[in-house]
Structures are given as C-alpha cells and as structure tokens.
Amino acid sequence: MKIILHNHGATLAADFSDISTERLERLSRFNVPIDRIELDIRHQSNPHFGKKSHRVAITTHGSGPLLRAIGEGFNDLAAFDEAAEAIELQLRKHHERAKNFDRTTLRKFKAVNR
C-alpha cells in the first residue's frame, strides 16, 4: 500500500508522516484491496475557522471501493484521527457486507453430496 501526502499551506510535525503511515497500514486487516491512499492536508489561516482550521482528507484508490473521509480539528493530528476513524468505519462496513454468512451444516452438506 502506497501512502501519498499532499501538503497545502501547512507545516507538518516531524512525526506526522510516521504516525499517519503506521495508522493507515493497520487498515490492511480488513482484507479490502487498496493500492494507494492519498492524504490531503490543508491549513486555513483565516481566524473565522477557529478550532476547525486544520482539514485532512483521506482518499483510497485501488480495485476495492473508492472511499473518502474528511476530518477537521485544531491541529493536524486531531483532524487526521477524525478522518482515519471515518475511513476505518467505511472499510469495516465494506468488509462486513462482503462476508459470506452461508453456514451449511454437516447434515445438509452430506445430503447434497450423496
């Protein structure tokens, strides 16, 4: 999985890329095919935005579903956490829908194979 950071008018903390990479690589546990994840980080200098001045958008690309989540917060990590939770919820929903709940019992399985 390839992770691409797009930075628009924001200075990132030194460990932001490490934290974001570690958290996004954990999404592979859902077995949804994702080729790359794009992180779009924006900072609004307008004081009108206040505690929502940092915005992070996460977009997934691959043979699986196209997912997008946006998080806003008072710093980049808070906005990233909000977006990462949303993308994780979407991946979990997709994973649950893709599950096969057809539980054929041994009795039915033997009857079909006779």
TORTI-854188 format. One record per residue (C-alpha): residue in three letters; x, y, z. Coordinates in steps of 0.25 Angstrom, whole numbers, padded with zeros to 4 digits, always signed. Layout:
<rs>
alaXYZ...
</rs>
This chain:
<rs>
met+0000+0000+0000lys+0006+0013-0004ile+0003+0026+0004ile+0004+0039-0002leu+0004+0052+0006his-0001+0065-0001asn+0002+0078+0008his-0005+0091+0005gly-0001+0103+0013ala+0002+0095+0025thr+0015+0091+0033leu+0014+0077+0038ala+0020+0072+0051ala+0033+0064+0049asp+0026+0051+0053phe+0013+0053+0046ser+0017+0044+0034asp+0021+0033+0043ile+0008+0033+0051ser-0001+0034+0039thr+0007+0023+0032glu+0006+0014+0044arg-0009+0016+0046leu-0012+0015+0031glu-0005+0002+0029arg-0013-0004+0040leu-0025-0003+0031ser-0020-0015+0023arg-0026-0024+0034phe-0040-0023+0027asn-0035-0030+0014val-0040-0019+0005pro-0031-0017-0007ile-0025-0003-0006asp-0014+0001-0015arg-0011+0015-0010ile-0016+0025+0000glu-0015+0040-0002leu-0015+0049+0010asp-0019+0063+0006ile-0015+0073+0018arg-0020+0087+0018his-0018+0099+0028gln-0027+0111+0028ser-0020+0123+0033asn-0034+0130+0034pro-0037+0132+0049his-0052+0130+0045phe-0050+0115+0045gly-0044+0115+0059lys-0043+0100+0064lys-0046+0095+0051ser-0035+0101+0044his-0028+0088+0040arg-0034+0079+0030val-0029+0065+0026ala-0036+0057+0014ile-0033+0043+0012thr-0036+0036-0001thr-0033+0022-0004his-0031+0016-0018gly-0030+0002-0023ser-0038-0010-0028gly-0047-0009-0016pro-0057+0002-0013leu-0053+0017-0014leu-0054+0023+0000arg-0053+0037+0004ala-0053+0043+0018ile-0051+0057+0023gly-0047+0061+0037glu-0045+0075+0043gly-0038+0079+0056phe-0030+0089+0064asn-0017+0082+0059asp-0013+0072+0048leu-0013+0060+0057ala-0027+0063+0062ala-0032+0065+0048phe-0025+0052+0044asp-0031+0044+0055glu-0045+0048+0051ala-0043+0045+0037ala-0036+0032+0040glu-0047+0027+0049ala-0057+0030+0038ile-0049+0023+0027glu-0048+0011+0037leu-0063+0011+0039gln-0065+0011+0024leu-0055-0001+0022arg-0061-0009+0033lys-0075-0007+0027his-0070-0012+0013his-0063-0024+0020glu-0076-0028+0027arg-0084-0027+0015ala-0074-0036+0007lys-0074-0047+0018asn-0081-0060+0014phe-0091-0064+0025asp-0096-0076+0018arg-0093-0087+0029thr-0096-0100+0023thr-0097-0111+0034leu-0091-0124+0032arg-0104-0131+0031lys-0108-0122+0019phe-0094-0124+0013lys-0095-0139+0014ala-0109-0139+0008val-0105-0131-0004asn-0093-0139-0007arg-0100-0153-0007
</rs>
